[in-house]
Amino acid sequence: MEQKFRYLTAGESHGLKLTAIIEGLPSGLKIDRNFINNELRKRQSGYGRGARMKIETDTVEIISGVRLGKTIGGPVCIEIRNKDWENWKIPMSVDEIDFSNRELLKLVAEKSFTTVRPGHADYAGSIKYNLEDLRDVLERSSARQTAIEVAVGAIAKLLLKEFYITGFSHVIQIADVKAEILPPNYTLIKEAADHSELRCADDIATDLMKEKIDKAKVEGNTVGGKFEVIYGNLPVGLGSYVHPDRKLDGKLAQAVMSIPAIKAVEIGRGVEAAILKGSEMHDQIYITKEKRVYRKTNNAGGIEGGMTNGEPIVIKGTMKPIPTLRTPLNTIDIRKKEEASAHFERSDACAVPACAIVAEARVACVLAEEMLQKYGGDSLEEMKAHYER
């Protein structure tokens, strides 16, 4: 039976906490809490983030599945507490409240809304789940849930690091400003991105991107953009060509596409492949005197036929502008059945750098599952023995 890396998350944007249960980790994996918390900090940083990031300082709590710093083979449960919960205890209470108490009723009413936000899950979600108060849709559809996903992805990264597989992300576009002048290799791109407020390795483009974000803030507007996720040192043959649901590029595309606000995913050269000739697109293969196979280009993004080919995997994600606008769009009130202005709640002017970190995490989870399926064992020692053979 194939070993699977699986996880399930729970929690609302303003609930008590966000929770995840992770299954399939081998025993003996060292869990570095500082590493996880650093990943959470990266998600919360970035030029253009909103007021919520000033309230929350996300840190992970490990509830089960880890003893003396290492996994013990059982499910790992982790949690992130929402500090803003203190202001939402009544509106987000899991218990019934006395609606005859006018003070309590007012607290709930202040946090309820019925004006749909175009671009959000509000309208379809209210119909699907028969919900009149759109707060019930917002709380779970909010990108706040990606915090716990980043923590899960950090644990997946710790597993990958045991096999010297590492990755990073960087922003390549904000609005119509593109990063054009990048360092000559991935190592230098990563270093530059890690020191950038926008995770962009092009300093000139970064300044222009910040201007776009500042202008959007003044207008009560938002901007989107594009990022790239790169993972290297992967073994050849992760994924499969035999069935569509086992193809790695399909799994990666689903993982990144399902991040809130993502509207397009590309592998390697992506949409540029449409204008290239076959002789320009396909990565020619060479071999050294020592019989090491290599390529001079990586237009395929490290994946051919649904499998890793030994080159770094390269995935691009396009994020739309966040649809919660300080200058509200036209919409409807689902209770009154009349036109209205969209509901506004705290929002980022731009969250592309944060989205890139979420994508890093999602990709790490897919790669961890592929590694476990191909080389899995009940313990990390057993898994490494399978890998080395």
C-alpha positions as CSV (number, residue, x, y, z in Angstrom):
1,M,0.0,0.0,0.0
2,E,1.3,3.4,-1.0
3,Q,2.3,5.7,1.9
4,K,0.5,9.0,1.7
5,F,1.2,12.5,3.2
6,R,-2.3,13.7,4.0
7,Y,-3.5,16.6,6.0
8,L,-6.9,18.1,7.0
9,T,-7.3,21.7,8.3
10,A,-10.1,23.3,10.3
11,G,-10.8,26.8,11.6
12,E,-12.2,30.1,10.8
13,S,-10.6,33.5,10.1
14,H,-11.8,35.0,13.4
15,G,-12.3,31.7,15.3
16,L,-10.3,30.5,18.3
17,K,-7.6,28.8,16.3
18,L,-6.6,27.1,13.1
19,T,-5.8,23.4,13.3
20,A,-4.3,20.7,11.1
21,I,-3.8,17.0,11.4
22,I,-1.0,15.5,9.3
23,E,-0.9,11.8,8.6
24,G,1.8,9.7,6.9
25,L,5.0,11.1,8.3
26,P,7.7,8.5,9.1
27,S,9.0,8.3,12.7
28,G,12.3,9.9,13.5
29,L,11.8,13.2,11.6
30,K,13.2,16.1,13.5
31,I,10.6,18.9,13.9
32,D,12.1,22.3,14.1
33,R,9.5,24.6,15.6
34,N,11.7,27.7,14.9
35,F,11.8,26.8,11.2
36,I,8.0,26.5,11.1
37,N,7.6,29.8,12.8
38,N,10.0,31.5,10.4
39,E,7.9,30.2,7.5
40,L,4.8,31.7,9.2
41,R,6.7,35.1,9.6
42,K,7.5,35.1,5.9
43,R,3.8,34.6,5.0
44,Q,2.9,37.6,7.2
45,S,5.5,39.9,5.7
46,G,5.5,41.8,2.4
47,Y,4.9,45.3,1.2
48,G,1.2,46.0,0.9
49,R,-0.1,43.8,3.7
50,G,-3.0,45.0,5.7
51,A,-3.9,45.7,9.4
52,R,-4.5,42.0,10.3
53,M,-0.8,41.3,10.1
54,K,-0.2,43.9,12.8
55,I,-2.7,42.0,15.1
56,E,-1.5,38.5,14.6
57,T,2.0,37.1,15.2
58,D,1.6,33.5,14.1
59,T,3.3,30.8,16.0
60,V,2.7,27.1,15.9
61,E,1.7,24.8,18.8
62,I,2.4,21.1,18.4
63,I,-0.3,19.1,20.1
64,S,0.5,15.5,19.2
65,G,2.6,13.1,17.2
66,V,6.0,14.5,18.3
67,R,8.0,13.6,21.3
68,L,11.4,15.0,22.3
69,G,11.6,16.9,19.0
70,K,10.9,14.0,16.6
71,T,7.9,12.4,15.0
72,I,6.8,9.1,16.5
73,G,4.8,7.6,13.6
74,G,1.3,8.8,14.6
75,P,-0.8,11.7,13.2
76,V,0.8,15.1,14.0
77,C,-1.7,17.8,15.2
78,I,-0.7,21.4,15.0
79,E,-2.5,24.6,15.9
80,I,-2.2,28.4,15.4
81,R,-4.2,30.6,17.8
82,N,-6.0,33.7,16.4
83,K,-5.1,36.6,18.7
84,D,-8.0,38.6,17.3
85,W,-10.4,36.0,18.8
86,E,-10.6,38.1,21.9
87,N,-12.6,40.7,19.9
88,W,-14.8,38.0,18.3
89,K,-15.8,35.7,21.2
90,I,-19.5,36.6,21.0
91,P,-19.9,37.0,17.2
92,M,-18.0,33.7,16.6
93,S,-19.3,31.8,19.6
94,V,-19.6,28.0,18.9
95,D,-22.4,27.9,21.5
96,E,-25.9,29.3,21.1
97,I,-26.4,32.7,22.6
98,D,-29.5,34.4,24.2
99,F,-30.8,36.5,21.3
100,S,-33.3,38.1,23.7
101,N,-30.3,39.8,25.2
102,R,-30.1,43.0,23.1
103,E,-26.5,43.6,23.9
104,L,-25.4,40.2,22.7
105,L,-27.6,40.5,19.6
106,K,-26.0,43.8,18.8
107,L,-22.5,42.3,19.0
108,V,-23.5,39.6,16.5
109,A,-25.3,42.0,14.2
110,E,-22.3,44.2,14.0
111,K,-20.2,41.4,12.5
112,S,-22.9,40.1,10.2
113,F,-23.4,41.3,6.6
114,T,-25.6,40.5,3.6
115,T,-24.0,42.5,0.8
116,V,-22.0,40.2,-1.5
117,R,-18.4,41.0,-2.4
118,P,-17.8,40.5,-6.1
119,G,-14.9,38.1,-6.6
120,H,-15.3,36.4,-3.3
121,A,-17.1,33.1,-2.4
122,D,-20.0,35.0,-0.8
123,Y,-22.7,34.6,-3.5
124,A,-22.2,31.0,-4.5
125,G,-21.4,30.0,-1.0
126,S,-24.6,31.4,0.4
127,I,-26.6,29.5,-2.1
128,K,-24.7,26.3,-1.8
129,Y,-24.9,26.1,2.0
130,N,-28.2,28.0,2.4
131,L,-26.6,30.8,4.5
132,E,-28.1,34.2,4.8
133,D,-25.4,35.8,7.0
134,L,-22.4,36.0,4.7
135,R,-20.1,36.0,7.7
136,D,-20.6,32.2,7.7
137,V,-19.1,32.1,4.2
138,L,-16.3,34.6,4.7
139,E,-14.9,32.9,7.8
140,R,-13.8,29.7,6.1
141,S,-13.2,31.0,2.6
142,S,-10.8,33.7,3.9
143,A,-7.2,33.4,3.0
144,R,-6.5,33.4,6.7
145,Q,-6.7,29.6,6.6
146,T,-3.5,29.6,4.5
147,A,-1.5,30.3,7.7
148,I,-2.0,26.7,8.9
149,E,-1.2,25.4,5.4
150,V,2.1,27.2,5.6
151,A,2.8,25.4,8.9
152,V,1.9,22.1,7.3
153,G,4.1,22.9,4.3
154,A,7.0,23.7,6.6
155,I,6.8,20.2,8.1
156,A,6.8,18.8,4.5
157,K,9.9,21.0,3.8
158,L,11.6,19.4,6.9
159,L,11.0,16.0,5.3
160,L,12.3,17.1,1.9
161,K,15.4,18.6,3.5
162,E,16.4,15.2,4.8
163,F,16.9,14.3,1.1
164,Y,18.6,17.7,0.3
165,I,15.5,18.9,-1.6
166,T,14.9,22.6,-1.1
167,G,12.9,25.3,-2.7
168,F,12.0,29.0,-2.7
169,S,9.7,31.5,-4.3
170,H,10.1,35.0,-5.8
171,V,7.8,37.6,-7.2
172,I,8.1,38.2,-10.9
173,Q,5.3,40.7,-11.5
174,I,3.1,43.2,-9.7
175,A,0.3,44.8,-11.8
176,D,2.0,45.6,-15.1
177,V,5.5,45.8,-13.7
178,K,7.7,42.8,-14.5
179,A,11.0,41.7,-13.0
180,E,13.4,41.9,-15.9
181,I,16.9,42.0,-14.5
182,L,17.4,38.9,-12.3
183,P,20.6,37.4,-10.9
184,P,22.2,34.7,-13.0
185,N,21.3,31.6,-10.9
186,Y,18.7,30.3,-8.5
187,T,20.9,30.7,-5.5
188,L,21.4,34.4,-6.0
189,I,17.7,34.9,-6.9
190,K,16.7,33.3,-3.6
191,E,19.2,35.4,-1.6
192,A,17.9,38.6,-3.3
193,A,14.2,37.6,-2.9
194,D,14.8,36.8,0.8
195,H,16.1,40.4,1.4
196,S,13.3,42.1,-0.6
197,E,10.1,43.5,0.9
198,L,8.3,42.1,-2.1
199,R,10.3,38.9,-2.5
200,C,11.4,40.3,-5.9
201,A,15.1,39.9,-7.0
202,D,15.0,42.9,-9.3
203,D,15.7,46.1,-7.2
204,I,14.6,48.4,-10.0
205,A,11.3,46.6,-10.6
206,T,10.7,46.4,-6.8
207,D,10.7,50.2,-6.6
208,L,8.2,50.4,-9.4
209,M,6.0,47.7,-7.9
210,K,5.9,49.6,-4.6
211,E,4.7,52.7,-6.4
212,K,1.9,50.6,-8.0
213,I,0.9,49.3,-4.6
214,D,1.0,52.8,-3.0
215,K,-1.2,54.2,-5.8
216,A,-3.7,51.4,-5.3
217,K,-3.9,52.1,-1.6
218,V,-4.6,55.8,-2.2
219,E,-7.4,54.8,-4.7
220,G,-8.9,52.3,-2.2
221,N,-8.0,49.6,-4.8
222,T,-5.9,46.5,-4.9
223,V,-3.3,44.9,-7.3
224,G,-2.4,41.4,-8.2
225,G,0.7,39.8,-9.7
226,K,2.7,36.7,-10.5
227,F,5.3,34.6,-8.7
228,E,7.5,31.6,-9.3
229,V,8.2,28.6,-7.1
230,I,11.3,26.6,-7.7
231,Y,12.4,23.3,-6.1
232,G,15.7,21.6,-6.9
233,N,17.7,18.3,-6.4
234,L,14.6,16.2,-7.0
235,P,15.1,12.5,-8.1
236,V,14.1,11.5,-11.6
237,G,10.7,9.8,-11.8
238,L,8.4,11.4,-9.2
239,G,4.9,11.3,-10.6
240,S,3.8,9.0,-13.4
241,Y,2.7,8.9,-17.0
242,V,0.3,6.0,-16.7
243,H,-2.8,7.7,-15.3
244,P,-3.9,11.4,-15.4
245,D,-4.4,11.6,-11.7
246,R,-0.8,10.5,-11.0
247,K,0.9,13.1,-13.2
248,L,3.0,15.4,-11.1
249,D,2.3,18.5,-13.1
250,G,-1.5,17.9,-12.7
251,K,-1.1,17.5,-8.9
252,L,1.1,20.7,-8.7
253,A,-1.3,22.7,-10.8
254,Q,-4.2,21.7,-8.6
255,A,-2.3,22.5,-5.4
256,V,-1.4,26.0,-6.6
257,M,-4.6,26.7,-8.5
258,S,-6.7,26.1,-5.4
259,I,-5.0,28.8,-3.3
260,P,-7.4,31.7,-2.8
261,A,-7.2,34.4,-5.6
262,I,-5.0,32.3,-8.0
263,K,-6.4,32.4,-11.5
264,A,-3.6,30.7,-13.6
265,V,-0.8,28.2,-13.1
266,E,2.1,27.5,-15.5
267,I,4.9,24.9,-15.5
268,G,8.2,26.0,-16.9
269,R,7.8,28.4,-19.9
270,G,4.1,28.0,-19.5
271,V,2.0,30.1,-21.9
272,E,5.1,31.2,-23.7
273,A,5.2,27.6,-25.2
274,A,2.5,28.7,-27.6
275,I,4.8,31.0,-29.5
276,L,8.0,28.8,-29.5
277,K,9.0,26.4,-32.1
278,G,9.7,22.8,-31.0
279,S,13.4,23.3,-31.5
280,E,13.2,26.3,-29.2
281,M,11.0,24.8,-26.5
282,H,12.3,21.3,-25.9
283,D,15.3,20.9,-23.6
284,Q,18.1,19.0,-25.4
285,I,19.9,16.3,-23.5
286,Y,23.7,15.9,-23.1
287,I,26.0,13.6,-21.2
288,T,29.4,14.2,-19.6
289,K,32.4,12.0,-19.8
290,E,31.5,10.8,-16.3
291,K,28.1,9.7,-17.8
292,R,26.1,12.4,-16.0
293,V,23.0,13.4,-17.9
294,Y,22.3,17.1,-18.1
295,R,20.5,19.9,-20.0
296,K,21.5,23.4,-20.8
297,T,17.9,24.7,-20.6
298,N,14.8,24.0,-18.5
299,N,11.9,25.2,-20.5
300,A,9.9,22.1,-19.4
301,G,10.1,23.3,-15.8
302,G,11.6,20.0,-14.6
303,I,8.6,17.9,-15.7
304,E,8.1,15.7,-18.7
305,G,5.3,13.2,-19.2
306,G,4.0,14.0,-15.7
307,M,7.3,13.1,-14.1
308,T,10.4,14.9,-12.7
309,N,13.2,14.7,-15.2
310,G,16.1,15.7,-12.9
311,E,16.0,19.5,-13.5
312,P,14.5,21.9,-11.0
313,I,10.7,22.2,-11.1
314,V,9.5,25.6,-11.9
315,I,5.9,26.7,-11.3
316,K,4.3,30.1,-11.9
317,G,1.2,31.3,-10.2
318,T,-0.9,34.4,-11.2
319,M,-2.9,36.0,-8.4
320,K,-5.8,38.3,-9.1
321,P,-6.2,41.6,-7.2
322,I,-7.8,41.0,-3.8
323,P,-11.6,41.6,-4.2
324,T,-12.2,43.3,-0.9
325,L,-11.9,47.0,-1.8
326,R,-12.0,50.1,0.3
327,T,-13.8,51.7,-2.6
328,P,-16.6,49.2,-2.9
329,L,-17.9,47.6,-6.1
330,N,-21.6,47.4,-7.1
331,T,-23.4,44.3,-5.9
332,I,-26.6,43.1,-4.3
333,D,-27.9,42.6,-0.8
334,I,-29.0,38.9,-0.7
335,R,-31.5,39.5,2.2
336,K,-33.2,42.7,0.8
337,K,-32.9,41.5,-2.8
338,E,-31.8,44.9,-4.0
339,E,-28.6,46.6,-5.4
340,A,-26.1,47.7,-2.9
341,S,-22.4,48.5,-2.3
342,A,-20.1,45.6,-1.4
343,H,-19.1,44.9,2.2
344,F,-15.6,46.0,3.2
345,E,-13.4,44.4,5.8
346,R,-9.7,44.8,6.5
347,S,-7.8,44.0,3.3
348,D,-4.4,43.9,1.8
349,A,-3.6,46.2,-1.1
350,C,-1.3,43.5,-2.4
351,A,-0.6,40.0,-1.0
352,V,1.4,38.4,-3.9
353,P,4.6,37.8,-1.8
354,A,2.5,36.1,0.9
355,C,0.7,34.0,-1.8
356,A,4.1,32.9,-3.1
357,I,5.0,31.5,0.4
358,V,1.7,29.7,0.5
359,A,2.4,28.2,-2.9
360,E,5.9,27.1,-1.7
361,A,4.1,25.2,1.1
362,R,1.5,23.6,-1.2
363,V,4.2,22.4,-3.6
364,A,6.3,21.0,-0.7
365,C,3.2,19.0,0.4
366,V,2.8,17.5,-3.0
367,L,6.5,16.7,-3.3
368,A,6.6,15.1,0.2
369,E,3.7,12.9,-0.7
370,E,5.5,11.8,-3.9
371,M,8.7,11.0,-2.0
372,L,6.7,9.0,0.5
373,Q,4.9,7.1,-2.2
374,K,8.2,6.2,-4.0
375,Y,10.5,5.7,-1.1
376,G,8.2,5.5,1.9
377,G,8.9,3.6,5.1
378,D,7.6,3.5,8.7
379,S,10.7,5.3,9.9
380,L,12.9,8.0,8.3
381,E,15.8,5.6,8.5
382,E,13.9,3.0,6.5
383,M,12.9,5.7,4.0
384,K,16.4,6.8,3.5
385,A,17.5,3.2,2.9
386,H,14.9,2.9,0.2
387,Y,16.0,6.2,-1.4
388,E,19.7,5.2,-1.4
389,R,19.0,1.8,-3.0
